[in-house]
Amino acid sequence: MHIPVQQFDYVIVGGGSAGAVLAARLTENPMIRVCLVEAGGKDNNPFIHIPFGLSLLARFDSLGWGYYTEPQTALNDRELFWPRGKTLGGSSSINAMCYIRGQAEDYDNWAKQGASGWDFASVLPYFKRAENFCGGSDEFHGAGGPLDVNNLRHTAEISSAFVEAAQCVNLPVRTDFNRREREGLGFYHVTQRNGQRCSAAKAYLSEARQRGNLTILTSALAERVLIKQQRATGVQVRCKGKAMRLMASREVILSAGAINSPHLLMLSGIGPAAELQDKGIYVQQDLPGVGKNLQDHLDAIVQYRTKKPVGYPIAASAIPRYAKAAFRYLFKRDYIFSSNVAEAGGFVRSSQASDIPDIQFHFLPAILQDHGRRFVHGFGYGLHVCALYPKSRGEITLQSNHPADHPAIQPNYLAAGEDLTVMKDAVNWAQTILRSSAFAEYEGYLSISGHSLDSDEDIEAFIRERAETIYHPVGTCKMGAANDPMAVVDTQLKVKNIAGLRVVDASVMPSLVGGNTNAPTIMIAERAAEWIRAEQM
């Protein structure tokens, strides 16, 4: 059977937060030919670009991979839904747009784990390079970069009450969570431009896609990396049911994310040898760390109902406001539809914390169930709480050697007892804040069917029955020192013992950062792009 072949300098698999950055940066050199391969379609769904539309995005099966975890023993054997973006922009096209880098110490900790040169002082210039910050350039922020980072154009009154609750619980109010001190409550900065979502696709590909040296293939599933004599030579993809080969004279770069990058490596014969052989895959390189070291932020929502007409409800009485909102957004790109819904949040310490916060909040002026896949009528508000530095570790493994079959996702939530302790502390923090005098006028009452949160046992039962992902998987192709047997890539993100192959995405993080993972992923890609371009000289 004849398989069509196309030639490029670089083939990038994954058009998400990292892949879009790489495609744009590498094609700044007009002599370099790049092919960007995205399994999903174009980012033309209008709900992607209207920030408030994120409340509906989980309902569009075409925008996600439809992943579920294996049954979670510590979570009552539930199989958890894991939304991951499957469209240009990847998960940056479906996330809540919160711009958070994590704690400076997180990156210093990467360096201590063997990722030398990834300490905070070394990575800060790449955060700044990516950024166009509304407050201008300073010690911590950049201006003029592709990624717009702005204040929200609209926030709900009850979100302001959440921020004001800080003084009731002896916490500071923070106006910027991306500086040295971030413990406290405040409004998030968001990746928005002119009141619209600024995904990685919008930030980096809007201009780049006009370049003649960039080919973007959408609805193209990468099936395996082609390897010859310990060198990656290209990628086999399936597009519209037909196989084709995209050859890379310089490098193949996997930016498919913490699930799909290790999956593709294993399908290509790179991974734990015994596991590959068990699935009938020829072993190109035994790398035992591929798919291991999986980490994610587990999250629970403490929700309150109220009879007061607040926030963003599904209610007949709110229809006039939403009609006004549609009109305002159409002409001014502001008011309710410019909201990211998760407008406010913050960071606090649990009883297990040292000197930095280990709990994050996302406050919602609405009632949310099942990741927004089910409508819930009425007025209410809720506080997402998540443990930032889980000790539990999971893995991504193969279910079969067929590229279209999903891998098995085993996060092993709460396998480490300390993680449950932090989550229980987080729920107690949430109750303290939501019961404070700042919320008194709303006369809210706990709305968690079948659960009270009055005792330690109640809280534990609630977590085991209701906790879900907050969408931050990392670590499955971790970078590390040459003598680390579980490292998959070196500190320049090159796959060990396979020439011409890198992994550039959240999978290379040795450990989770204390916050949302989109901004760090973009930073990683900015840094990788600089190294790759330097090697062209």
BADREN-396755 format. One line per field, with one value per residue (C-alpha): residue number from 1; residue in one letter; x, y, z. Coordinates in Angstrom, 2 decimals. Each point is the difference from the previous one (the first is absolute). Example, Ala and Ser with C-alpha at 12.3 -4.5 7.8 and 13.67 -1.06 7.14 Angstrom:
% BADREN-396755
mimi (1  2) $
dodren (A  S) $
u (12.30  1.37) $
v (-4.50  3.44) $
w (7.80  -0.66) $
END
This chain:
% BADREN-396755
mimi (1  2  3  4  5  6  7  8  9  10  11  12  13  14  15  16  17  18  19  20  21  22  23  24  25  26  27  28  29  30  31  32  33  34  35  36  37  38  39  40  41  42  43  44  45  46  47  48  49  50  51  52  53  54  55  56  57  58  59  60  61  62  63  64  65  66  67  68  69  70  71  72  73  74  75  76  77  78  79  80  81  82  83  84  85  86  87  88  89  90  91  92  93  94  95  96  97  98  99  100  101  102  103  104  105  106  107  108  109  110  111  112  113  114  115  116  117  118  119  120  121  122  123  124  125  126  127  128  129  130  131  132  133  134  135  136  137  138  139  140  141  142  143  144  145  146  147  148  149  150  151  152  153  154  155  156  157  158  159  160  161  162  163  164  165  166  167  168  169  170  171  172  173  174  175  176  177  178  179  180  181  182  183  184  185  186  187  188  189  190  191  192  193  194  195  196  197  198  199  200  201  202  203  204  205  206  207  208  209  210  211  212  213  214  215  216  217  218  219  220  221  222  223  224  225  226  227  228  229  230  231  232  233  234  235  236  237  238  239  240  241  242  243  244  245  246  247  248  249  250  251  252  253  254  255  256  257  258  259  260  261  262  263  264  265  266  267  268  269  270  271  272  273  274  275  276  277  278  279  280  281  282  283  284  285  286  287  288  289  290  291  292  293  294  295  296  297  298  299  300  301  302  303  304  305  306  307  308  309  310  311  312  313  314  315  316  317  318  319  320  321  322  323  324  325  326  327  328  329  330  331  332  333  334  335  336  337  338  339  340  341  342  343  344  345  346  347  348  349  350  351  352  353  354  355  356  357  358  359  360  361  362  363  364  365  366  367  368  369  370  371  372  373  374  375  376  377  378  379  380  381  382  383  384  385  386  387  388  389  390  391  392  393  394  395  396  397  398  399  400  401  402  403  404  405  406  407  408  409  410  411  412  413  414  415  416  417  418  419  420  421  422  423  424  425  426  427  428  429  430  431  432  433  434  435  436  437  438  439  440  441  442  443  444  445  446  447  448  449  450  451  452  453  454  455  456  457  458  459  460  461  462  463  464  465  466  467  468  469  470  471  472  473  474  475  476  477  478  479  480  481  482  483  484  485  486  487  488  489  490  491  492  493  494  495  496  497  498  499  500  501  502  503  504  505  506  507  508  509  510  511  512  513  514  515  516  517  518  519  520  521  522  523  524  525  526  527  528  529  530  531  532  533  534  535  536  537) $
dodren (M  H  I  P  V  Q  Q  F  D  Y  V  I  V  G  G  G  S  A  G  A  V  L  A  A  R  L  T  E  N  P  M  I  R  V  C  L  V  E  A  G  G  K  D  N  N  P  F  I  H  I  P  F  G  L  S  L  L  A  R  F  D  S  L  G  W  G  Y  Y  T  E  P  Q  T  A  L  N  D  R  E  L  F  W  P  R  G  K  T  L  G  G  S  S  S  I  N  A  M  C  Y  I  R  G  Q  A  E  D  Y  D  N  W  A  K  Q  G  A  S  G  W  D  F  A  S  V  L  P  Y  F  K  R  A  E  N  F  C  G  G  S  D  E  F  H  G  A  G  G  P  L  D  V  N  N  L  R  H  T  A  E  I  S  S  A  F  V  E  A  A  Q  C  V  N  L  P  V  R  T  D  F  N  R  R  E  R  E  G  L  G  F  Y  H  V  T  Q  R  N  G  Q  R  C  S  A  A  K  A  Y  L  S  E  A  R  Q  R  G  N  L  T  I  L  T  S  A  L  A  E  R  V  L  I  K  Q  Q  R  A  T  G  V  Q  V  R  C  K  G  K  A  M  R  L  M  A  S  R  E  V  I  L  S  A  G  A  I  N  S  P  H  L  L  M  L  S  G  I  G  P  A  A  E  L  Q  D  K  G  I  Y  V  Q  Q  D  L  P  G  V  G  K  N  L  Q  D  H  L  D  A  I  V  Q  Y  R  T  K  K  P  V  G  Y  P  I  A  A  S  A  I  P  R  Y  A  K  A  A  F  R  Y  L  F  K  R  D  Y  I  F  S  S  N  V  A  E  A  G  G  F  V  R  S  S  Q  A  S  D  I  P  D  I  Q  F  H  F  L  P  A  I  L  Q  D  H  G  R  R  F  V  H  G  F  G  Y  G  L  H  V  C  A  L  Y  P  K  S  R  G  E  I  T  L  Q  S  N  H  P  A  D  H  P  A  I  Q  P  N  Y  L  A  A  G  E  D  L  T  V  M  K  D  A  V  N  W  A  Q  T  I  L  R  S  S  A  F  A  E  Y  E  G  Y  L  S  I  S  G  H  S  L  D  S  D  E  D  I  E  A  F  I  R  E  R  A  E  T  I  Y  H  P  V  G  T  C  K  M  G  A  A  N  D  P  M  A  V  V  D  T  Q  L  K  V  K  N  I  A  G  L  R  V  V  D  A  S  V  M  P  S  L  V  G  G  N  T  N  A  P  T  I  M  I  A  E  R  A  A  E  W  I  R  A  E  Q  M) $
u (0.00  1.37  0.14  0.40  3.11  0.57  3.31  0.57  2.78  -2.11  -3.18  -1.83  -2.69  -2.68  -1.36  -0.62  1.70  3.52  -0.37  -1.44  2.93  2.56  -1.66  -0.05  3.52  1.68  -1.66  1.33  2.95  -1.37  2.46  -1.48  -2.95  -2.29  -3.02  -2.33  -2.22  -3.22  -2.37  -2.95  -1.56  0.39  -0.85  -3.05  -2.64  -1.25  -0.28  3.79  0.49  -2.78  1.46  -3.36  -0.44  2.40  -3.00  -1.29  3.20  -0.06  -3.24  1.76  1.45  1.91  2.12  1.31  1.63  -2.70  2.46  -0.98  2.30  0.16  -2.18  1.48  0.21  0.20  -2.92  -2.62  1.16  -1.23  1.29  0.68  -0.59  3.26  -0.70  2.93  -0.24  -0.14  0.09  2.52  1.14  -0.49  -1.05  0.73  -3.12  -2.26  1.54  -1.11  2.73  1.51  3.60  2.01  3.67  0.32  2.43  3.60  1.08  -1.73  2.61  2.87  -1.31  0.15  3.69  0.53  -1.64  2.54  -1.52  3.03  -0.46  -3.76  0.09  -2.27  2.67  0.67  -3.63  -1.31  1.35  -2.08  -3.19  0.67  0.85  -3.38  -2.00  -1.75  -1.01  -2.66  2.11  3.08  3.49  1.70  2.06  -2.61  -1.97  0.64  -1.58  -0.25  -0.10  -2.62  -2.06  -2.31  -0.44  -2.68  -2.32  -3.54  -2.38  -2.86  -0.28  -3.08  -0.91  0.23  3.53  0.91  -1.54  2.35  3.03  -1.28  -0.32  3.80  -0.09  -2.56  2.35  3.29  1.30  1.44  -1.62  2.26  -0.17  2.54  0.57  3.10  2.42  2.04  -2.82  -3.31  -1.63  -3.43  -3.11  -0.53  -1.13  1.86  1.75  -1.25  1.29  -2.39  0.35  -2.68  -2.44  0.55  1.95  3.67  0.82  3.44  -1.47  -1.20  3.18  2.52  -1.67  -2.12  2.97  2.09  -2.66  0.38  3.63  0.79  2.45  -2.61  -2.36  -2.78  -1.75  -3.19  -2.09  3.22  0.75  3.68  0.40  3.71  3.38  2.12  3.40  3.02  3.31  -0.88  -1.11  -3.49  -0.55  -3.67  -3.55  -2.67  -3.43  -3.51  -1.91  -3.53  0.46  3.21  3.54  2.72  3.60  1.38  3.79  2.14  3.55  0.86  -2.33  -3.29  -1.48  -2.79  -2.23  -3.04  -0.35  0.43  -2.28  0.68  3.76  0.84  -2.70  1.61  3.48  -1.18  -1.82  3.33  1.96  1.44  -0.90  0.08  1.20  -2.06  -3.23  0.64  0.81  -3.18  -1.95  1.93  2.03  3.61  2.24  2.05  1.23  -0.64  -0.92  -1.71  -1.15  -2.33  -3.54  1.06  0.11  -3.55  -1.22  -3.18  -1.83  -2.99  -2.83  -3.31  -2.73  -1.68  -3.29  -2.64  -3.51  -1.68  -3.36  1.68  0.30  3.81  2.68  -0.62  -3.03  -2.10  -3.30  -2.87  0.45  3.56  -1.03  -0.23  3.54  1.36  -1.76  1.64  3.31  -0.20  -0.65  2.83  2.43  -0.86  0.82  2.41  1.52  -0.72  -2.56  -0.98  1.09  3.58  0.18  2.01  -2.48  2.91  0.70  1.55  2.06  3.05  2.59  0.21  1.99  -1.19  1.21  2.54  1.48  3.44  0.54  -1.95  -3.72  -1.06  -3.73  -1.57  -3.52  -2.13  -3.23  -3.05  -3.04  -2.10  -0.98  2.07  -0.49  1.86  2.49  -2.87  -1.47  -3.27  -2.13  -0.88  -2.80  -0.02  2.28  3.15  3.76  2.83  3.65  2.33  2.77  3.04  3.15  2.94  2.84  -1.35  2.28  -2.00  1.41  -1.74  0.69  -1.11  0.12  -1.04  -3.31  0.99  2.42  -2.71  0.52  -3.72  -0.46  0.26  2.81  -0.81  0.12  0.78  0.60  -0.11  -1.72  0.45  2.35  2.14  -1.79  1.41  -2.02  -3.28  1.08  0.67  -3.34  -1.87  1.77  -0.97  -3.69  0.16  1.58  -2.81  -2.67  1.72  0.09  -3.53  -1.43  1.78  -1.84  0.89  -2.63  -2.61  -2.29  -0.35  -1.45  1.59  -0.48  2.14  -1.18  1.78  -2.55  0.48  2.82  0.46  3.44  -0.30  2.62  3.31  -1.79  -2.61  2.69  1.95  -3.14  -0.79  3.48  -0.08  -3.42  0.32  3.63  0.98  2.94  0.69  1.71  3.74  1.67  3.80  3.17  -0.30  3.14  1.92  3.27  2.95  3.67  1.79  0.39  -3.69  -1.40  -3.56  0.78  -1.40  1.56  3.13  -0.02  -0.28  -3.02  1.72  -1.22  2.76  1.86  -2.21  1.46  -2.23  -2.85  -1.19  -2.98  -1.15  -3.14  -1.26  1.09  3.64  -0.68  1.72  -2.67  -3.16  0.20  -2.19  -2.70  -1.48  2.30  -0.67  2.41  2.87  -0.58  0.27  3.19  1.49  -0.72  1.50  3.20  0.12  -0.52  3.07  2.15  -1.29  0.63  3.52  0.77  -0.92  3.04) $
v (0.00  3.38  2.53  3.65  1.74  3.70  1.56  2.63  1.17  -0.45  -1.93  1.08  -2.31  1.90  3.47  0.95  2.27  -1.21  -0.98  3.36  1.81  -2.21  0.29  3.78  0.44  -2.46  1.45  3.47  -1.31  0.03  -2.70  -2.55  -2.18  -1.15  -2.27  0.31  -3.05  0.31  -2.91  2.35  2.51  3.74  2.24  1.52  -0.86  3.43  -1.21  -0.42  3.71  1.38  -0.39  -0.77  -2.75  -2.22  -1.04  -1.82  -1.36  -3.34  -0.75  0.00  -3.48  1.16  2.37  -2.64  -3.41  -1.56  -1.46  -1.80  -1.34  -3.54  -0.62  1.93  -2.18  2.94  1.78  -2.73  -1.74  2.85  0.45  3.72  2.10  1.65  2.83  0.72  2.37  -1.50  3.04  2.64  1.58  -3.31  0.39  3.75  0.18  -1.56  1.05  2.73  2.38  0.56  1.16  -1.61  -0.97  -1.73  0.71  1.01  -2.85  -2.49  0.59  0.04  -3.41  -1.21  0.87  -1.87  -3.07  -0.04  2.46  2.26  3.43  0.00  2.01  3.04  2.55  -1.97  -0.40  3.48  1.61  -2.47  0.75  3.65  -0.64  -1.64  2.65  3.23  1.06  2.66  1.69  0.27  -1.39  -0.25  -2.44  -2.77  0.84  0.47  2.29  -0.44  -3.80  -2.01  -1.09  2.73  -0.07  2.37  0.96  -1.27  2.46  -1.16  -1.68  -1.03  1.82  -3.24  -0.59  3.30  -1.31  -2.99  2.27  2.18  -3.12  0.00  2.52  -2.18  -2.99  1.85  -0.28  2.77  1.16  -0.59  2.01  -2.21  -3.69  -0.11  1.72  -1.28  0.19  -1.55  -1.36  1.64  0.65  2.11  0.17  -1.98  1.45  -1.70  -0.88  2.24  2.50  2.66  -1.96  -3.24  -3.13  0.24  -3.67  -1.13  -0.30  3.59  1.30  -1.84  -1.33  2.97  1.55  -3.13  -1.88  2.54  -1.03  -2.11  -2.14  -1.24  -2.85  -0.66  -3.37  -0.30  -3.13  -1.99  -2.70  -0.79  -3.78  -0.44  1.64  -1.45  -1.10  -1.16  -0.94  1.72  3.18  1.44  0.65  0.95  -0.75  -2.21  1.62  -0.93  2.79  -0.52  -3.74  -0.14  -0.50  2.45  0.51  3.37  -0.15  2.27  0.72  1.71  -1.04  -1.53  1.85  -1.48  2.64  -2.21  0.38  -2.09  -2.77  -0.11  0.59  -3.09  -1.92  0.85  -0.83  -3.43  -0.65  0.83  -2.52  2.40  -0.83  -2.77  -3.01  -2.68  2.02  0.64  -3.64  -1.03  2.06  -1.37  3.16  -0.20  1.69  2.80  1.29  -1.27  3.14  -1.11  3.52  0.49  0.35  -0.13  2.87  1.14  2.79  2.04  2.48  -1.61  2.45  0.18  2.65  1.24  1.40  2.23  0.81  3.35  1.56  3.30  0.82  -0.12  -1.17  -1.87  -2.25  -2.10  1.66  1.61  3.21  0.32  -0.05  3.81  0.35  -2.57  1.73  3.26  -1.85  -1.33  3.50  1.50  -2.72  0.34  3.70  0.57  -3.41  0.56  -0.76  -3.58  -1.82  1.27  -1.80  -3.20  -1.02  -1.02  3.67  -0.10  -2.40  -0.23  -2.03  -1.12  -2.45  -3.30  -1.57  -1.91  3.09  1.41  3.62  0.12  -0.51  -3.53  0.61  1.94  1.43  0.76  1.82  -0.47  2.31  -2.90  -3.59  -2.53  -3.74  -2.58  2.47  2.05  -2.92  0.21  3.11  0.89  2.49  2.64  2.45  -0.98  0.14  -2.38  -0.20  -2.43  -1.22  -1.95  -1.43  1.50  -2.39  -3.56  -2.79  -2.59  -1.19  -1.78  -1.15  -0.07  -3.48  -1.62  -1.81  -1.26  0.71  1.67  3.79  0.76  -1.80  2.27  -0.73  -1.07  2.97  -0.89  3.13  -1.92  2.90  0.04  -2.98  2.07  0.71  3.53  1.00  -0.78  2.06  3.02  -0.42  -0.15  3.15  1.63  -0.82  1.46  3.15  0.25  -0.25  2.61  2.45  -0.66  0.26  3.28  3.28  1.03  -2.50  0.68  2.05  -2.89  -2.34  -2.98  -3.58  -3.04  -1.82  -3.31  -2.77  -2.81  1.68  2.25  1.35  0.09  -2.57  -1.34  -3.17  2.00  1.94  -3.13  -1.68  3.12  0.06  -3.69  0.35  3.39  0.94  0.40  1.18  3.71  -0.84  0.23  -3.33  0.12  -2.01  -3.04  0.74  1.70  1.78  -0.79  -0.69  -2.46  -2.47  0.05  -3.33  1.36  3.17  -0.11  3.20  1.95  3.59  1.22  -2.29  -2.46  -3.60  -2.16  -2.15  1.01  2.74  2.62  -0.43  2.36  0.22  3.56  0.24  -0.46  -3.64  1.05  1.69  -2.03  1.09  2.07  3.75  1.65  1.19  -0.20  -1.57  1.92  2.88  -2.34  -2.12  3.06  0.98  -3.46  0.31  3.50  -1.34  -3.07  2.15  2.05  -3.12  -1.50  3.21  0.25  -3.43  1.21  2.29) $
w (0.00  -1.01  2.86  -1.04  1.36  0.70  1.02  2.71  2.28  3.14  0.69  3.17  1.37  1.91  -0.72  3.62  2.53  -0.86  -3.65  -1.02  1.62  -1.74  -3.41  0.23  1.35  -2.37  -3.11  0.81  -2.01  -3.58  -1.07  2.44  -1.02  2.82  0.08  3.00  0.46  2.04  0.59  0.50  -2.32  -0.44  2.95  -1.68  2.61  1.19  3.61  0.05  -0.55  2.22  3.51  1.64  -2.59  1.93  2.11  -3.09  -1.57  1.85  -1.86  -3.39  -0.42  -3.08  2.12  2.40  0.08  2.18  2.49  3.19  2.68  1.25  3.10  2.92  3.09  2.39  -1.71  0.37  -3.19  -2.18  -3.56  -0.29  -3.11  -1.13  -2.49  -2.34  -2.94  -3.47  -2.27  -1.01  3.24  1.83  3.61  -0.16  -2.21  2.66  3.33  2.41  -1.21  3.48  -0.45  2.81  -0.07  3.36  2.79  -0.69  2.25  -2.32  -2.69  2.47  1.05  -3.62  -0.03  3.27  -1.57  -2.81  -2.48  0.19  -1.52  0.66  3.24  0.22  -0.89  -3.20  -1.08  0.86  -3.22  -2.06  1.91  -0.73  -3.67  -0.54  1.79  -0.88  3.49  0.53  2.68  -2.19  0.39  3.39  2.06  -0.32  -3.15  -3.68  -2.60  -3.74  -0.03  -1.91  3.05  1.32  3.79  1.22  2.80  -0.36  -1.64  2.19  3.39  1.96  3.18  1.96  -1.31  1.64  3.23  -0.22  -0.31  2.86  2.15  0.24  2.86  1.83  0.01  0.57  -3.54  -2.17  -3.22  -3.00  -3.21  -1.83  0.73  -2.22  2.33  2.93  2.55  -1.00  3.14  0.25  -2.11  -3.10  -3.61  -2.63  -2.99  -3.14  -3.46  -1.91  -2.82  -0.53  2.15  -1.93  0.89  -0.88  -0.48  -1.10  -3.51  -0.02  1.65  -2.15  -3.14  -1.11  -1.77  -0.52  -1.95  -2.82  -0.51  -3.02  1.98  2.51  -0.88  2.51  -0.27  2.05  0.59  -0.38  2.59  0.55  0.06  0.64  -0.22  -2.79  1.30  -1.94  1.63  3.30  -1.73  -0.44  -3.68  -0.14  1.10  -1.47  0.24  -1.04  -1.67  -1.36  0.38  -2.02  1.25  -0.92  1.06  1.02  -0.11  2.18  -1.13  3.30  2.84  1.02  2.97  2.10  1.57  0.41  3.78  3.12  -1.32  -3.71  -0.08  2.07  -1.88  -3.35  1.28  1.11  -3.27  -1.69  2.05  2.58  3.58  2.61  -2.03  1.72  -0.36  -3.69  -0.71  1.80  -2.56  -2.96  -0.62  -1.19  2.58  -1.57  3.35  3.53  1.99  3.22  0.92  -2.97  1.33  3.64  2.54  -0.89  2.29  0.04  2.21  1.69  0.66  1.88  -0.17  3.18  -1.32  1.58  -1.15  0.55  -0.75  -0.76  -3.72  -0.21  -2.39  -3.23  0.52  -2.29  0.83  -1.87  1.97  -1.36  -3.68  -0.34  1.41  -2.44  -2.88  1.02  0.37  -3.56  -1.35  2.06  -1.04  -3.66  -0.03  2.91  0.85  3.69  2.73  0.95  -3.16  0.44  3.38  0.38  2.76  2.29  0.60  3.47  2.02  2.16  1.85  3.63  2.12  1.45  3.21  -2.14  -1.67  0.66  -0.97  -3.28  -0.75  -0.93  -0.65  -2.89  -0.30  -3.06  0.95  -2.23  0.19  -1.32  0.73  -1.93  -0.46  -2.05  -1.54  -1.39  -1.94  1.95  0.48  3.58  0.58  2.70  1.77  1.81  0.23  0.66  0.88  -1.77  2.31  -1.17  1.53  -1.89  0.82  -0.01  1.14  -1.96  -3.31  -2.85  -3.54  -3.62  -1.53  -3.26  -0.32  -3.45  -2.84  -2.08  -0.26  0.14  3.34  3.01  2.46  3.55  2.38  3.62  2.13  3.30  1.75  3.80  -0.07  2.39  3.26  0.24  -3.06  1.75  3.01  -2.21  -1.79  3.31  1.16  -3.30  0.51  3.52  -1.40  -2.57  2.67  2.14  -2.91  -1.27  3.53  0.69  0.49  -3.57  -1.21  2.70  -2.24  -2.44  2.64  -1.71  1.10  -0.77  -3.12  -0.30  -0.40  2.49  1.88  2.99  0.75  3.79  0.94  -1.22  -1.10  -1.94  -1.84  -0.89  -1.34  -2.04  -1.55  -0.88  -1.61  -1.71  -0.71  -3.67  -2.07  -0.42  -3.32  0.72  -0.91  -0.29  0.39  -2.28  -2.06  2.74  -0.58  2.20  0.37  -2.28  2.86  0.95  -1.27  -0.02  -1.96  -3.54  -1.33  0.89  1.18  -3.61  -0.43  -2.36  0.34  1.44  -2.55  -2.95  -2.19  -1.63  2.49  2.74  2.29  0.72  2.14  3.58  0.00  0.51  3.35  2.74  2.49  0.07  0.40  2.59  -2.35  -3.49  -2.59  -3.22  0.59  1.04  -3.11  -2.25  1.84  -0.60  -3.73  -0.21  1.55  -2.23  -3.09  0.90  0.33  -3.24  -1.92  1.45  -1.43  -3.49  -0.07) $
END
